[in-house]
Amino acid sequence: MNVTSLPKEYISSIQSADLLTTEAERCSCLSGLIAELFDRSRRHARTSVMVTSPHRKAGVSFICSYIAAELASRGAKVLLVDAHALLDVRTLSSRSVTSLCRQVGPHYLWVLGKEETAGLRGGESKGRSSAIGILLHELERDFPYLLIDAPALSAGPDCELFATSVYGTVIVTRTNQTQVAELQKTYKALIALGGRVLGSVFNAHLSQK
Protein backbone atom coordinates (compact mmCIF):
# COMPACT_ATOMS: atom_id res chain seq x y z
CA MET A 1 0.00 0.00 0.00
CA ASN A 2 1.04 3.54 -0.66
CA VAL A 3 1.19 6.35 1.86
CA THR A 4 1.25 10.05 1.06
CA SER A 5 3.21 12.79 2.75
CA LEU A 6 0.03 14.21 4.28
CA PRO A 7 -0.38 14.15 8.09
CA LYS A 8 -0.75 10.59 9.36
CA GLU A 9 -4.11 11.22 11.03
CA TYR A 10 -5.64 11.90 7.61
CA ILE A 11 -4.24 8.87 5.81
CA SER A 12 -6.25 5.81 4.82
CA SER A 13 -4.89 3.70 1.97
CA ILE A 14 -6.61 1.02 -0.06
CA GLN A 15 -5.62 -1.01 -3.08
CA SER A 16 -7.98 -1.48 -5.99
CA ALA A 17 -10.34 -4.41 -5.53
CA ASP A 18 -9.02 -5.82 -8.79
CA LEU A 19 -5.61 -6.35 -7.19
CA LEU A 20 -6.91 -8.06 -4.05
CA THR A 21 -6.96 -11.70 -4.97
CA THR A 22 -8.80 -13.23 -2.01
CA GLU A 23 -12.04 -12.45 -0.25
CA ALA A 24 -10.13 -12.17 3.02
CA GLU A 25 -7.88 -9.48 1.55
CA ARG A 26 -10.86 -7.54 0.24
CA CYS A 27 -12.70 -7.69 3.57
CA SER A 28 -9.62 -6.75 5.57
CA CYS A 29 -8.78 -3.80 3.35
CA LEU A 30 -12.32 -2.44 3.16
CA SER A 31 -12.97 -3.03 6.86
CA GLY A 32 -10.05 -0.80 7.78
CA LEU A 33 -11.17 1.95 5.41
CA ILE A 34 -14.81 1.80 6.46
CA ALA A 35 -13.90 1.83 10.15
CA GLU A 36 -11.72 4.88 9.63
CA LEU A 37 -14.46 6.76 7.80
CA PHE A 38 -17.62 5.94 9.63
CA ASP A 39 -16.59 5.22 13.20
CA ARG A 40 -15.41 8.83 13.36
CA SER A 41 -18.63 10.03 11.74
CA ARG A 42 -20.80 8.30 14.33
CA ARG A 43 -18.95 9.92 17.21
CA HIS A 44 -19.86 13.26 15.69
CA ALA A 45 -23.45 12.23 14.86
CA ARG A 46 -22.69 12.74 11.16
CA THR A 47 -22.53 10.08 8.47
CA SER A 48 -22.24 11.86 5.12
CA VAL A 49 -18.89 11.49 3.37
CA MET A 50 -17.88 13.10 0.09
CA VAL A 51 -15.50 11.32 -2.28
CA THR A 52 -13.58 13.48 -4.74
CA SER A 53 -10.18 13.73 -6.45
CA PRO A 54 -7.61 16.29 -7.58
CA HIS A 55 -8.38 15.59 -11.26
CA ARG A 56 -10.71 13.76 -13.63
CA LYS A 57 -10.60 9.99 -14.25
CA ALA A 58 -9.10 9.10 -10.90
CA GLY A 59 -11.80 6.47 -10.31
CA VAL A 60 -13.99 8.32 -7.81
CA SER A 61 -17.20 6.58 -8.93
CA PHE A 62 -15.47 3.19 -8.87
CA ILE A 63 -14.22 3.61 -5.29
CA CYS A 64 -17.42 5.27 -4.06
CA SER A 65 -19.64 2.54 -5.54
CA TYR A 66 -17.45 -0.24 -4.17
CA ILE A 67 -17.55 1.14 -0.63
CA ALA A 68 -21.33 1.61 -0.84
CA ALA A 69 -21.87 -1.92 -2.14
CA GLU A 70 -19.68 -3.40 0.59
CA LEU A 71 -21.56 -1.54 3.32
CA ALA A 72 -24.91 -2.63 1.88
CA SER A 73 -23.78 -6.26 1.67
CA ARG A 74 -23.16 -6.11 5.43
CA GLY A 75 -26.77 -5.14 6.04
CA ALA A 76 -26.23 -1.40 6.37
CA LYS A 77 -28.67 1.04 4.80
CA VAL A 78 -26.68 3.13 2.33
CA LEU A 79 -27.47 6.05 0.04
CA LEU A 80 -25.08 6.67 -2.86
CA VAL A 81 -25.64 10.13 -4.34
CA ASP A 82 -24.30 11.76 -7.47
CA ALA A 83 -23.26 15.30 -6.50
CA HIS A 84 -24.90 16.81 -9.58
CA ALA A 85 -28.17 15.05 -8.73
CA LEU A 86 -27.99 16.44 -5.20
CA LEU A 87 -27.73 19.96 -6.62
CA ASP A 88 -30.92 19.30 -8.60
CA VAL A 89 -32.93 18.39 -5.49
CA ARG A 90 -31.41 20.69 -2.87
CA THR A 91 -34.62 22.76 -2.59
CA LEU A 92 -36.86 19.71 -2.08
CA SER A 93 -37.84 18.19 1.24
CA SER A 94 -35.94 15.12 2.43
CA ARG A 95 -39.14 13.07 2.06
CA SER A 96 -39.43 14.10 -1.59
CA VAL A 97 -35.77 13.30 -2.21
CA THR A 98 -36.06 9.90 -0.52
CA SER A 99 -39.01 9.05 -2.76
CA LEU A 100 -36.78 9.63 -5.81
CA CYS A 101 -34.08 7.24 -4.60
CA ARG A 102 -33.90 3.88 -6.35
CA GLN A 103 -33.08 0.66 -4.51
CA VAL A 104 -30.38 -1.40 -6.20
CA GLY A 105 -30.00 -5.16 -5.81
CA PRO A 106 -31.19 -7.34 -2.94
CA HIS A 107 -29.32 -5.39 -0.27
CA TYR A 108 -29.98 -2.05 1.44
CA LEU A 109 -28.41 0.15 -1.21
CA TRP A 110 -30.24 3.16 -2.59
CA VAL A 111 -29.02 5.39 -5.42
CA LEU A 112 -29.81 8.95 -6.39
CA GLY A 113 -28.31 9.84 -9.75
CA LYS A 114 -29.01 12.07 -12.72
CA GLU A 115 -31.40 9.45 -14.05
CA GLU A 116 -33.59 9.79 -10.96
CA THR A 117 -33.53 13.60 -11.03
CA ALA A 118 -33.99 14.05 -14.77
CA GLY A 119 -36.12 17.12 -15.47
CA LEU A 120 -35.51 18.66 -12.07
CA ARG A 121 -33.57 21.88 -11.62
CA GLY A 122 -32.33 23.05 -8.25
CA GLY A 123 -32.86 26.69 -9.08
CA GLU A 124 -30.46 29.47 -8.27
CA SER A 125 -30.30 30.61 -4.69
CA LYS A 126 -27.78 32.48 -2.58
CA GLY A 127 -27.65 29.84 0.13
CA ARG A 128 -26.75 26.86 -2.05
CA SER A 129 -24.27 25.40 0.44
CA SER A 130 -26.64 26.02 3.35
CA ALA A 131 -29.52 24.29 1.55
CA ILE A 132 -27.35 21.27 0.79
CA GLY A 133 -26.19 21.05 4.39
CA ILE A 134 -29.75 21.10 5.73
CA LEU A 135 -30.87 18.44 3.24
CA LEU A 136 -27.94 16.16 4.07
CA HIS A 137 -28.66 16.44 7.80
CA GLU A 138 -32.24 15.36 7.13
CA LEU A 139 -31.26 12.49 4.84
CA GLU A 140 -28.83 11.18 7.46
CA ARG A 141 -31.84 10.36 9.65
CA ASP A 142 -33.05 7.84 7.04
CA PHE A 143 -29.68 6.60 5.80
CA PRO A 144 -27.02 5.63 8.37
CA TYR A 145 -24.44 5.75 5.59
CA LEU A 146 -24.43 8.47 2.94
CA LEU A 147 -21.77 8.68 0.23
CA ILE A 148 -21.51 11.55 -2.24
CA ASP A 149 -19.81 10.88 -5.57
CA ALA A 150 -18.42 14.36 -6.29
CA PRO A 151 -16.61 15.78 -9.34
CA ALA A 152 -12.90 16.46 -9.27
CA LEU A 153 -11.89 19.67 -7.56
CA SER A 154 -10.35 20.80 -10.85
CA ALA A 155 -13.62 20.22 -12.73
CA GLY A 156 -15.39 23.21 -11.23
CA PRO A 157 -16.74 24.79 -8.07
CA ASP A 158 -19.50 22.26 -7.34
CA CYS A 159 -17.25 20.15 -5.12
CA GLU A 160 -16.55 23.20 -2.98
CA LEU A 161 -20.26 23.50 -2.17
CA PHE A 162 -20.16 20.18 -0.33
CA ALA A 163 -16.89 20.59 1.57
CA THR A 164 -18.49 22.11 4.67
CA SER A 165 -21.85 20.36 4.31
CA VAL A 166 -20.57 16.80 4.83
CA TYR A 167 -18.87 15.24 7.84
CA GLY A 168 -15.68 14.80 5.85
CA THR A 169 -14.03 14.16 2.50
CA VAL A 170 -12.02 11.30 1.04
CA ILE A 171 -9.57 12.14 -1.74
CA VAL A 172 -9.10 9.51 -4.47
CA THR A 173 -5.77 9.38 -6.28
CA ARG A 174 -4.65 7.14 -9.12
CA THR A 175 -1.45 5.17 -9.44
CA ASN A 176 0.99 6.61 -11.99
CA GLN A 177 -1.35 9.51 -12.65
CA THR A 178 -1.82 11.69 -9.56
CA GLN A 179 1.14 13.84 -8.58
CA VAL A 180 1.98 14.42 -4.93
CA ALA A 181 1.71 18.17 -5.54
CA GLU A 182 -1.86 17.72 -6.83
CA LEU A 183 -2.85 15.76 -3.75
CA GLN A 184 -1.32 18.31 -1.41
CA LYS A 185 -3.02 21.15 -3.27
CA THR A 186 -6.42 19.43 -3.00
CA TYR A 187 -5.88 18.75 0.69
CA LYS A 188 -4.98 22.37 1.38
CA ALA A 189 -7.90 23.65 -0.71
CA LEU A 190 -10.44 21.57 1.21
CA ILE A 191 -9.02 22.64 4.56
CA ALA A 192 -9.03 26.30 3.45
CA LEU A 193 -12.74 25.96 2.61
CA GLY A 194 -13.39 24.78 6.14
CA GLY A 195 -13.77 21.11 5.24
CA ARG A 196 -12.39 18.02 6.98
CA VAL A 197 -10.16 15.56 5.10
CA LEU A 198 -10.66 12.01 6.39
CA GLY A 199 -8.07 10.32 4.23
CA SER A 200 -6.81 9.42 0.79
CA VAL A 201 -7.63 6.33 -1.25
CA PHE A 202 -5.18 5.00 -3.82
CA ASN A 203 -6.89 3.52 -6.85
CA ALA A 204 -4.45 1.04 -8.35
CA HIS A 205 -6.92 -0.20 -10.97
CA LEU A 206 -5.55 0.17 -14.49
CA SER A 207 -8.37 1.06 -16.88
CA GLN A 208 -8.68 -0.85 -20.14
CA LYS A 209 -8.04 1.14 -23.31
NUDOPA-834978 format. One record per residue (C-alpha): x, y, z; residue in three letters. Coordinates in steps of 0.05 Angstrom, whole numbers, plus 32768, in hexadecimal, padded with zeros to 4 digits. Example, Ala and Ser with C-alpha at 12.3 -4.5 7.8 and 13.67 -1.06 7.14 Angstrom:
residues 2
80F67FA6809CALA81117FEB808FSER
end
This chain:
residues 209
800080008000MET801580477FF3ASN8018807F8025VAL801980C98015THR804081008037SER8001811C8056LEU7FF8811B80A2PRO7FF180D480BBLYS7FAE80E080DDGLU7F8F80EE8098TYR7FAB80B18074ILE7F8380748060SER7F9E804A8027SER7F7C80147FFFILE7F907FEC7FC2GLN7F607FE27F88SER7F317FA87F91ALA7F4C7F8C7F50ASP7F907F817F70LEU7F767F5F7FAFLEU7F757F167F9DTHR7F507EF77FD8THR7F0F7F077FFBGLU7F357F0D803CALA7F627F42801FGLU7F277F698005ARG7F027F668047CYS7F407F79806FSER7F507FB48043CYS7F0A7FCF803FLEU7EFD7FC38089SER7F377FF0809CGLY7F218027806CLEU7ED880248081ILE7EEA802580CBALA7F16806280C1GLU7EDF8087809CLEU7EA0807780C1PHE7EB480688108ASP7ECC80B1810BARG7E8B80C980EBSER7E6080A6811FARG7E8580C68158ARG7E738109813AHIS7E2B80F58129ALA7E3A80FF80DFARG7E3D80CA80A9THR7E4380ED8066SER7E8680E68043VAL7E9A81068002MET7ECA80E27FD2VAL7EF0810E7FA1THR7F3481137F7FSER7F6881467F68PRO7F5881387F1FHIS7F2A81137EEFARG7F2C80C87EE3LYS7F4A80B67F26ALA7F1480817F32GLY7EE880A67F64VAL7EA880847F4DSER7ECB80407F4FPHE7EE480487F96ILE7EA480697FAFCYS7E7780337F91SER7EA37FFB7FADTYR7EA180177FF3ILE7E5580207FEFALA7E4B7FDA7FD5ALA7E767FBC800CGLU7E517FE18042LEU7E0E7FCB8026ALA7E247F838021SER7E317F86806DARG7DE97F998079GLY7DF37FE4807FALA7DC380158060LYS7DEA803F802FVAL7DDB80798001LEU7E0A80857FC7LEU7DFF80CB7FA9VAL7E1A80EB7F6BASP7E2F81327F7EALA7E0E81507F40HIS7DCD812D7F51ALA7DD081497F98LEU7DD5818F7F7CLEU7D9681827F54ASP7D6D81707F92VAL7D8C819E7FC7ARG7D4C81C77FCCTHR7D1F818A7FD6LEU7D0B816C8019SER7D31812E8031SER7CF181058029ARG7CEB811A7FE0SER7D35810A7FD4VAL7D2F80C67FF6THR7CF480B57FC9SER7D2080C17F8CLEU7D5680917FA4CYS7D5A804E7F81ARG7D6A800D7FA6GLN7DA07FE47F84VAL7DA87F997F8CGLY7D907F6D7FC5PRO7DB67F947FFBHIS7DA87FD7801DTYR7DC880037FE8LEU7DA3803F7FCCTRP7DBC806C7F94VAL7DAC80B37F80LEU7DCA80C57F3DGLY7DBC80F17F02LYS7D8C80BD7EE7GLU7D6080C47F25GLU7D6181107F23THR7D5881197ED9ALA7D2E81567ECBGLY7D3A81757F0FLEU7D6181B67F18ARG7D7981CD7F5BGLY7D6F82167F4AGLY7D9F824D7F5BGLU7DA282647FA2SER7DD4828A7FCCLYS7DD782558003GLY7DE982197FD7ARG7E1B81FC8009SER7DEB82088043SER7DB281E6801FALA7DDD81A98010ILE7DF481A58058GLY7DAD81A68073ILE7D9781718041LEU7DD181438051LEU7DC38149809CHIS7D7B8133808FGLU7D8F80FA8061LEU7DBF80E08095GLU7D8380CF80C1ARG7D6B809D808DASP7DAE80848074PHE7DE4807180A7PRO7E1780738070TYR7E1780A9803BLEU7E4D80AE8005LEU7E5280E77FD3ILE7E7480DA7F91ASP7E90811F7F82ALA7EB4813C7F45PRO7EFE81497F47ALA7F1281897F69LEU7F3181A07F27SER7EF081947F01ALA7ECC81D07F1FGLY7EB181F07F5FPRO7E7A81BD7F6DASP7EA781937F9ACYS7EB581D07FC4GLU7E6B81D67FD5LEU7E6D81947FF9PHE7EAE819C801FALA7E8E81BA805DTHR7E4B81978056SER7E6581508061VAL7E878131809DTYR7EC681288075GLY7EE7811B8032THR7F1080E28015VAL7F4180F37FDDILE7F4A80BE7FA7VAL7F8D80BC7F82THR7FA3808F7F4AARG7FE380677F43THR801480847F10ASN7FE580BE7F03GLN7FDC80EA7F41THR801781157F54GLN802881207F9DVAL8022816B7F91ALA7FDB81627F77GLU7FC7813B7FB5LEU7FE6816E7FE4GLN7FC481A77FBFLYS7F8081857FC4THR7F8A8177800ETYR7F9C81BF801CLYS7F6281D97FF2ALA7F2F81AF8018LEU7F4C81C5805BILE7F4B820E8045ALA7F0182078034LEU7EF481F0807BGLY7EED81A68069GLY7F088168808CARG7F3581378066VAL7F2B80F08080LEU7F5F80CE8055GLY7F7880BC8010SER7F67807F7FE7VAL7F9880647FB4PHE7F7680467F77ASN7FA780157F59ALA7F767FFC7F25HIS7F9180037EDELEU7F5980157EAESER7F527FEF7E6DGLN7F5F80177E2ELYS
end
